[in-house]
Amino acid sequence: MSEIIPSRSYLSRKEAATYLTEHYFPVSKYALARYAMQCIGPEARTRPGGGQSLYLKTELDKWAKAFPVVVASSKQKKRRASGGRRA
């Protein structure tokens, strides 16, 4: 038998991004969407008929603790912005 979870236990993708940013590391709702397409993001459930991705806080916590965060240095960011040329 499946467990019934109150609807407010779920977070929208925007709320999930805010939660992760406040508790773990900066991430946007667009990054979560990209991770979902690549099957590397936190497990999301889809609302029947609505197609909206919904996340449980427990799943977000589990994923954030296991996700290897690599923060690019300012030189790397400048290099990406300049199209790969060294600044």
N, C-alpha and C positions, 0 to 999 in steps of 0.2 A: 504494500500500500504506500502511495507517495505522500510525503508530508505536505500539508497545506501551509504555505508561507504567506503572511500578511503582505498585501500589495505595497505597503510603505517600506517594507524591508528591501525593496528593489530601488536602485538608482538609475536614472537615465544616463546616457553616455556623457552628457555635459556635467551632471552631478558627480559621476564617477571620476571624471577628469579633475574636478575641483577637489574631491575627497583625496585623491592620490597626490595632488599638488600640495595640499595642506598637511598631509600626514607622512608622505614619503619623498617624492621627487616631482619636479615639474613635468606635466604631460598634458597635451591638449586633447580635446574630443576628436580632432582629426587624426592624431597619432593613434588613439585607441581604435578608430575605425580602420586605419591602415594595419595595425597589429591584428585586428580581427580577420581581415582579408588574408593575411599571411599566416593565420592560425598560430600566432605567437602571443596573443593578448590574453587577458583574463577571460574566463568562461562567461559568455553572455547568453542570456535567454531572450527569446523573441516573444513579444506580446502577440497573442493570437489575433489575426486580422489586422493588427496595426503595423507589424513589421519593425517596431521600435526595439532596439537592443536594450536590455535591462541587466543590471549587474547587482549581485549580492555583495555587501561589504566584506563578508568572510572570504569570498572568492577574490576580491580586490586585495585584501590583506595578504592572502596566501601568494598571489601572483607577484605583488610588489616586493615581498621578502625574497622571492626566488629570482626576480628579474635582475640581470646584471646591468647596472647603470653605468654608462660610460659618458663622462662629461667632457665634451670637446674643449680644448684649450682655446684661448682667444686667437692664437696663431692659426689653428686649424680652421676656426670659423672664418677668419679673413681669407684663408686660402680657398675655402669653398666658395666664398662670395666672389673671389677674383677668377673663378673658373679653373682652379687648380694651380695657377701660377703662384710662385712664392712671392710674398710681399716684401 
